[in-house]
Amino acid sequence: MIRFWREFHKRSAMAHVKLYGATLSWNVTRCVAALEEAGVEYELVPVDFGTGEHKGPDHLARNPFGQVPALQDGDIYIFESRAICKYACRKNKPELLKEGDLKESAMVDVWLEVESNQYTPALGPILSECIIHPMLGGSTDKKVVEDNLVKLKTVLDVYEARLTESKYLAGDFLSLADLNHVSTTLCLGATPYASLFDAYPHVMAWWTDLLARPSVQKVASLIKPSS
């Protein structure tokens, strides 16, 4: 009974969390993956870029750069997707960061940095050229795509080697380092390069495992209409 009430109060305290942004943004859906995996009850609040809502005073109070996402948790406002993800895990499911274990948390930090500084910088331009630009009436710059495919394949070589040693990126445990890849990698499936992982069997096994998680399925359901 005590456990029940603790869980009840925890859920009640989380219910007022709001995530501002559109699911067209993989920065927003990056946060959705973390919030879902951490068991946070939240409301996804759209921000209308067409009317300039993102540059209005209300949203600038949430994110002074006029971008998405932004998270409101009571009187706490957080912007930048990766900071939001860390906050959600630190508050609700710290085992996704392996806090308290110096070696394991260091590995989580390493692969969080790899996602941010290696994986997404190579994949992001491919997604922009293949998905975003055509959506806005533009054309795909094949040279940009080809250059970044070379970069991405080099990154995936490292991932393949790493994933021969452990089930997940930071070790034999799921962490935020894995979840932060979800939003952009799902979008890769909407490009002509959806089969890219086929050449990397350990990366494919890792990704297939992630796809089976309810948190990832939730993100997939949100982005499917725009893919």
Phi, psi and omega per residue, in radians:
M1 nan -0.739 3.114
I2 -1.070 -0.727 3.125
R3 -1.091 -0.696 3.130
F4 -1.034 -0.821 -3.095
W5 -1.220 -0.579 3.060
R6 -1.094 -0.752 3.124
E7 -1.168 -0.686 3.130
F8 -1.060 -0.832 -3.132
H9 -1.172 -0.606 3.098
K10 -1.105 -0.807 3.138
R11 -1.126 -0.691 3.128
S12 -1.115 -0.676 -3.130
A13 -1.188 -0.500 -3.098
M14 -1.501 -0.257 -2.969
A15 -1.132 -0.344 -3.081
H16 -1.608 0.170 3.119
V17 -1.280 2.327 3.119
K18 -2.194 2.327 3.050
L19 -1.959 2.079 -3.081
Y20 -1.700 2.264 3.076
G21 2.592 3.035 -3.125
A22 -1.845 2.561 -3.119
T23 -1.277 -0.079 2.973
L24 -1.166 -0.376 -3.105
S25 -1.581 2.144 3.095
W26 -1.266 -0.266 3.003
N27 -1.227 -0.622 3.087
V28 -1.224 -0.834 -3.101
T29 -1.250 -0.351 2.963
R30 -1.029 -0.735 3.125
C31 -1.193 -0.652 3.128
V32 -1.035 -0.742 3.138
A33 -1.034 -0.772 -3.131
A34 -1.205 -0.759 3.139
L35 -1.081 -0.747 3.139
E36 -1.146 -0.808 -3.106
E37 -1.153 -0.569 -3.141
A38 -1.424 -0.071 3.100
G39 1.315 0.479 -3.120
V40 -1.465 2.340 2.991
E41 -1.542 2.131 -3.020
Y42 -2.528 2.848 3.065
E43 -1.988 2.250 3.084
L44 -1.592 1.975 -3.040
V45 -1.861 2.028 -3.117
P46 -1.193 2.589 3.042
V47 -2.083 2.150 -3.035
D48 -1.528 1.785 3.109
F49 -1.253 -0.495 -3.119
G50 -1.088 -0.565 3.135
T51 -1.711 0.046 3.139
G52 1.355 0.336 -3.122
E53 -1.015 -0.556 -3.109
H54 -1.160 -0.327 3.115
K55 -1.820 0.083 3.117
G56 -1.368 2.831 -3.057
P57 -1.053 -0.611 -3.122
D58 -1.127 -0.795 -3.111
H59 -1.326 -0.585 3.096
L60 -1.114 -0.442 3.046
A61 -1.226 -0.436 3.103
R62 -1.549 -0.671 3.134
N63 -2.466 1.839 -3.035
P64 -1.141 -0.202 3.093
F65 -1.595 -0.034 3.122
G66 1.156 0.639 -3.124
Q67 -2.152 3.047 3.041
V68 -2.134 2.645 0.148
P69 -1.570 2.995 2.922
A70 -2.462 2.523 -3.134
L71 -2.098 2.368 3.020
Q72 -2.045 2.166 3.071
D73 -2.250 1.610 -3.033
G74 1.151 -2.115 3.140
D75 -1.705 0.215 3.097
I76 -1.755 2.254 3.072
Y77 -2.072 2.270 -3.122
I78 -2.282 2.392 3.002
F79 -2.205 3.010 -2.974
E80 1.381 2.074 -2.957
S81 -1.037 -0.741 -3.070
R82 -1.240 -0.549 3.052
A83 -1.190 -0.676 3.094
I84 -1.094 -0.763 3.139
C85 -1.066 -0.775 3.129
K86 -1.113 -0.721 3.133
Y87 -1.065 -0.813 -3.110
A88 -1.061 -0.728 -3.139
C89 -1.257 -0.776 -3.097
R90 -1.057 -0.652 -3.096
K91 -1.417 -0.660 -2.932
N92 -1.984 -0.470 -3.130
K93 -2.660 1.244 -3.035
P94 -1.099 -0.302 3.096
E95 -1.103 -0.356 3.073
L96 -1.241 -0.230 3.059
L97 -1.906 -0.147 -3.097
K98 0.969 0.634 3.106
E99 -1.153 2.419 -3.083
G100 1.794 -0.272 3.059
D101 -2.078 1.887 -2.989
L102 -1.028 -0.818 -3.085
K103 -1.174 -0.842 -3.097
E104 -1.190 -0.700 3.113
S105 -1.146 -0.589 3.094
A106 -1.123 -0.691 3.116
M107 -1.177 -0.654 3.046
V108 -1.060 -0.795 3.137
D109 -1.065 -0.740 -3.137
V110 -1.017 -0.858 -3.052
W111 -1.373 -0.368 2.930
L112 -1.114 -0.730 3.122
E113 -1.178 -0.664 3.123
V114 -1.087 -0.781 3.095
E115 -1.018 -0.791 -3.055
S116 -1.242 -0.652 -2.978
N117 -1.868 -0.215 -3.113
Q118 -2.153 -0.980 -3.020
Y119 -1.199 -1.016 -3.075
T120 -1.187 -0.642 3.055
P121 -1.066 -0.482 3.074
A122 -1.448 -0.717 -3.105
L123 -1.354 -0.645 -3.064
G124 -0.924 -0.855 3.134
P125 -1.086 -0.568 3.093
I126 -1.132 -0.775 3.110
L127 -1.124 -0.722 3.132
S128 -1.077 -0.786 -3.102
E129 -1.241 -0.638 -3.053
C130 -1.556 -0.427 -3.045
I131 -2.063 -0.989 -2.993
I132 -1.221 -0.893 -3.101
H133 -1.036 -0.832 3.079
P134 -1.074 -0.613 3.118
M135 -1.087 -0.562 -3.123
L136 -1.621 0.141 3.089
G137 1.638 0.068 3.140
G138 -1.612 -3.052 -3.140
S139 -2.048 2.849 -3.121
T140 -1.501 2.223 3.052
D141 -1.482 1.782 -3.047
K142 -1.135 -0.525 3.127
K143 -1.137 -0.736 3.100
V144 -1.089 -0.759 3.134
V145 -1.081 -0.849 -3.098
E146 -1.098 -0.743 3.132
D147 -1.077 -0.715 -3.096
N148 -1.388 -0.414 3.015
L149 -1.124 -0.685 3.070
V150 -1.053 -0.795 3.130
K151 -1.097 -0.769 -3.095
L152 -1.138 -0.709 3.125
K153 -1.112 -0.626 3.078
T154 -1.125 -0.723 3.084
V155 -1.112 -0.760 -3.112
L156 -1.150 -0.499 3.023
D157 -1.039 -0.728 3.110
V158 -1.170 -0.743 3.125
Y159 -1.083 -0.740 -3.134
E160 -1.048 -0.768 3.118
A161 -1.117 -0.740 3.140
R162 -1.104 -0.744 -3.042
L163 -1.397 -0.035 2.908
T164 -1.380 -0.309 -3.084
E165 -1.707 -0.458 -3.091
S166 -2.600 2.756 -3.090
K167 -1.216 -0.667 3.131
Y168 -2.093 3.050 -2.998
L169 -1.163 -0.732 -3.092
A170 -1.525 -0.201 -3.103
G171 2.748 -2.783 3.138
D172 -1.527 0.723 3.137
F173 -2.595 2.492 3.060
L174 -1.189 2.431 3.092
S175 -2.505 3.047 3.078
L176 -1.057 -0.469 3.110
A177 -1.026 -0.650 3.075
D178 -1.285 -0.807 -3.053
L179 -1.099 -0.547 -3.121
N180 -1.186 -0.195 3.084
H181 -1.515 -0.241 -2.905
V182 -1.090 -0.875 -2.976
S183 -1.109 -0.790 -3.126
T184 -1.264 -0.650 -3.100
T185 -1.199 -0.622 3.034
L186 -1.072 -0.673 3.131
C187 -1.174 -0.500 3.086
L188 -1.000 -0.543 3.130
G189 -1.152 -0.261 3.128
A190 -1.674 0.143 3.133
T191 -1.931 2.972 3.071
P192 -1.180 -0.017 -3.059
Y193 -1.956 0.490 -3.101
A194 -1.075 -0.431 -3.099
S195 -1.631 0.218 -3.060
L196 -0.975 -0.693 -3.079
F197 -1.200 -0.239 -3.101
D198 -1.016 -0.477 -3.123
A199 -1.440 -0.032 -3.084
Y200 -2.256 1.498 -2.990
P201 -1.051 -0.629 3.137
H202 -1.297 -0.615 3.045
V203 -1.140 -0.722 3.123
M204 -1.102 -0.715 3.115
A205 -1.112 -0.723 3.083
W206 -1.061 -0.803 -3.094
W207 -1.214 -0.679 3.098
T208 -1.079 -0.693 3.089
D209 -1.092 -0.769 3.135
L210 -1.126 -0.686 -3.116
L211 -1.051 -0.425 -3.119
A212 -1.402 -0.177 -3.080
R213 -1.372 2.419 3.118
P214 -0.973 -0.628 3.142
S215 -1.096 -0.689 -3.124
V216 -1.299 -0.657 3.079
Q217 -1.092 -0.607 3.081
K218 -1.106 -0.792 3.109
V219 -1.087 -0.760 -3.139
A220 -1.043 -0.670 3.134
S221 -1.179 -0.503 -3.138
L222 -1.341 -0.624 -3.071
I223 -1.618 -0.208 -3.070
K224 -0.987 -0.745 -3.130
P225 -1.069 -0.444 -3.089
S226 -1.705 -0.001 -3.115
S227 -1.635 nan nan
